């Protein structure tokens, strides 16, 4: 087996498995996964429309409960139910990573979910985060970026997270008739420009943020927020359009005018942002940083951005430009695994097909990367200094024996190490494993070896 095998399995996939034969043609194996095959969501995942309906019912229960003590107990019960949904979604996500036949695509799902980051501190997002990844990210990973962008920015989870559900145009029908209107919220508009599309320092200004925020007014969640929910224009997944919240009139964003056609106004702006050269360069840089190196070579990013513009944001075309580039297959292991990557590759490397008794939400929290909770719309950092710090490494050393104990009896680290690190297992790691005092210790040493910690 060659270094290409290790790169394909570990850099672009989710880690090798000892119970699966390595691909005879690694580069072809990677590219074949970019075909039209669907990327199914976990079967156990509830759809967001049903979850939104439940959230609306819970909100109505709270409104009809006057007693403060009862209201507090009701909130605690609702929070517990949301946490149970979150825990189940994280467990299902890990199960998917362990069993997927297309690990390259699964890695891309994780990349885009982190790019369009949510944070589950809010109870509504806690309940909806799994549905967001299943509905707004996964169906579009092998499609066009603009379709993913539109799905993300109108999904109830994102609308709740960035406070868009109640954003009210200052000249909207609701604002004109209300004594205390909630007012315009610019959170979603700012993150769309700064993080989701163009990136910082690309020429947009505060006026563009405000104009986009005004165009986005009316995008809300069925049955939630101010106005008359009975007049919602229902959208997919529990999203809705409420004309009473919308700021009327044309908008101008980045020097381009957009007529007021209700929800189509913001959709037109998002489509133009998706096709911007600045968006292409920003997102191609992030993709190359995630898949190839912390500091990707400018020539690689240039070729990817060119592919983006020529294909109008067709993501498989962009992936192919990266995955066929010589820079992508340079020997070595330039990327340090995040806690999520280390956990999934460890369990795959131990031959597990299910998390078993391991509670993924608690495990990832202990490692410093709780799923869907980065604490910022910027998502989790993708650079080595964040995850290779001494404290972060200590956490992995502490957890490695616990993971190793999940392996089937008789699993021999000396036998599986060459399978997990084909062509890249160092003599130092092989010797450390051979000298271990027990089979479990040998497996734990493999999981925290410098060879395994990088991809």
Secondary structure, 3 states (H helix, E strand, C coil): CCHHHHHHHHHHCCCCCCCCCCCCCHHHHHHHCCCCCCCCCCCCCCCHHHHHHHHHHHHHHHHCCCCHHHHHHHHHHHHHHHHHHHHHHHHHHHHHHHHCCCHHHHHHHHHHHHHCCCECCCHHHHHHHHHHHHHHHHHHCCCEHHHHHHHHHCCHHHHHHCCCCCCCCCCCHHHHHCCCCCCCCCHHHHHHHHHHCCCCCCCCCHHHHHHHHHHHCCEEECCCCCCCHHHCEECHHHEEECHHHCCCCCEEECCEEECCCCHHHHHHHHHHHHCCHHHHHHHHHHHHHHHCCCCCCHHHHHHHHHHHHHHCCEHHHHHHHHHCCHHHHCCCCCCECCHHHHHHHHHHHCCCCCCCCCCHHHHHHHHCCCCCECCCCCCCCCCHHHHCCHHHHHHHHHHHHHHHCCCCCCCCHHHHHHHHCCCCCCHHHHHHHHCCCCHHHHHHHHHCCHHHHEC
